[in-house]
Amino acid sequence: MEQYAIKGGNPLVGEVEIGGAKNAALPIIAASIMTDESVQVDNIPDVRDTNVLLDAMQEIGVMIKRNNRHSVSINASQVHDYVVDGDNIRKIRASYYFIGALLAKYKNAEVALPGGCDIGCRAIDQHIKGFRALGAEVVIEYGLIKAHAERLRGSHIYMDVVSVGATINIMMVAAMAEGTTIIENAAKEPHVVDLANFLNSMGANIKGAGTDVIRIKGVHSLHGTEYAIIPDQIEAGTFMFAAAITKGDITVKNVIPKHLESITAKLLEIGCEIEESDDAVRVVAAKPLRHTQVKTLPYPGFPTDMQPQITVALALSTGTSIVTESIFENRFKYVDELIRMGANIKVEGNTAIVNGVAKYTGASISAPDLRAGAALVLAALAAEGYSCVEDIHYIQRGYEDFHLKLQSLGAQIEKVDSGRDMQKFKLKIG
Ligand code: UD1
């Protein structure tokens, strides 16, 4: 099993190029099947989740041409099946975007129930409520969600919780339903806006994405397009926190600074210096980190996908910080690993009480999920001595070339396959 071998202690310094947003790429790739014409999608991150989705599409007859590492042409004119149920697709959360896309186009979808990171109960009731409101019959049978409609009709839908996935799925179906749909209490994440822009570039009529009321006038059919995905807010935020955690100086390039405001605000609060330009943000951590309080919230609040990274930083700050997780109830599993590295953190329900310590020390740790895995790598890079991070397949789901980008910033990190490779790494680094 692949692992990361790490020797910590180097401040990370330099520039890093941020890729396309995984969480925008996933619905956009799935929505590409909503037309019979060809769609070219650029700036796709080359990560496990996007590749699993593309493979699953090929299984139902979608033609995929890889133009280069980050660009694909997708043609769904030969789709022969509405059942998406492979071994891989069951492992990823975004499989549910096929329900919206297939239901919109073919009025029929049967898709494996979503998997993804184990960070708490990940209900899909709001998706189902939306599909039903638009005229579909939905049942869950034999591990599949089956949705079918004679006619899809626009509706007024009030979301009981702010859900990125449900907002996106309902938007896809409503884009091709008869009449107008209004989604109230919609998610406002940048990837919701990106999907709306993508669908509009295919001829959809969606207004208000990025606010909490989205209005969609359904159209009969969509056409081909060429579209580039927005930069990844969470990858950018992870490298920004890498600067804070390792007391470094990192410029993240190819970003939209507006999408990073909640992250930038917290870094300033804990004592980092920030320089912003049109498409880059520089984070310098020259002073000791200060404690703060943070609560995860839907956009534009502090993202739950950045909660482990900020906790790793706060655990190295002076004083006591409070971290409250309000989106997913099971997102502090990495704390036990961090405690093994010397952190002083107590979790009570959805709150972590973080008492800052002067340093981490290296340990053998394992990644419990995607974002926590990345955060533990950052802790190991700040730690005194060697660490081994296991279960890095979680990290590979969402970060392209994570260790190579870290190496380019001066990190001593290598991907290894066995305990023997770990020994070789130690001998090499000395
Ligand atoms: C997406 C992101 C994930 C991120 C999350 C919140 C993808 C592939 N994943 O996940 O990285 O952490 O947004 O920003 O884009 N809920 C319900 N019923 C539903 C749907 C959701 O109760 O039908 C609840 C969830 O349990 C959770 C909250 O709503 O407590 C937010 O979930 P949601 O925004 O749907 O997250 P995902 O779309 O799964």
Boltz pocket constraint, residues with backbone or C-beta under 6 A from the ligand:
constraints:
  - pocket:
      binder: B
      contacts: [[A, 23], [A, 26], [A, 93], [A, 94], [A, 121], [A, 122], [A, 123], [A, 124], [A, 125], [A, 126], [A, 127], [A, 128], [A, 161], [A, 162], [A, 163], [A, 164], [A, 165], [A, 166], [A, 187], [A, 303], [A, 304], [A, 305], [A, 326], [A, 327], [A, 328]]
      max_distance: 6.0
